[in-house]
């Protein structure tokens, strides 16, 4: 699966790739910090800002990741009686 990186806005409107998503961005995307780490989402604990673009990217990535995990999980077979 592809990795995802957060974008950081610099002074004059320039963007660069960051180390990961801030805690606020993950909260707004609808996941906890521990769940995000378990799913392999990069987290940058030093960042304090929350950009709307990153929230949308994180939300889309988490939905896709959860869907792929559900599809790959094996269903338990019921014992025959």
N, C-alpha and C positions, 0 to 999 in steps of 0.2 A: 504494500500500500504506500502511496506517496506520503511524504512528510509535509507538514504545513508550518509556515513561519509567520509570525506577526509582523506587520509593517509599523515602522516608527516614523513619525513626522518630524522633520528637522525644521530649523528656523525659517527658511525662505520658501516653504512649501515643498521642499524636496523630501523624498521618501527613501528609506533603506530598510533592509530586512533586520528584524530584531532577533533576540535569542529565544523569545517565547512570548506567551500571552500573560498579561497581568492577572492578578487575582480578581480584580473587579470585572475584567472582560469575561473571565470564565463564569463568574457569578451571574452576570447579565445574560450569558449564553445558556444558562440553566443547568449548570453542573457544579459539583463541588471540586475542591482542589484535589482531594485524594482520588476521586473518580477520574479526573482528567489525567492524573499521573498514571493510573492503572491502564488507561486507554492509550497512553503513549503520546499525549499532547504536550508539547514543550511549554514549560512554565518559567517565567522570569520573575523571581520573587522581589527583585530590586525595583521593578517598574511600578509606578503609582497611577498612571493615566489609563483611561479606558476609551478607546476610539471605536466609533460605531462600525467602521469597516471591519475591524478585527473581531468584533462581537459576531458579525454576520458570518465571517470566515470560520470562526470557531464553532458556531452553531451548526453550520453546514457540514463541517468535518466530523463533529460529534454524532450527528444523525447518521451519516454514512458509515462511520465506524461501528456504531451500535447495531445498525442493520446488518453489517457484514458479520458481526459476532453472533447475532441471533441465527443467521443462516448457517453458520459453521458449527454451531452447537449441535451435538447429537441428542436426539430425543431418546429418553429412556423407554425401553419396551416394557410393557406390563407383563408380569409373570402369568403364565398360563395356569388356569385353575382346573 
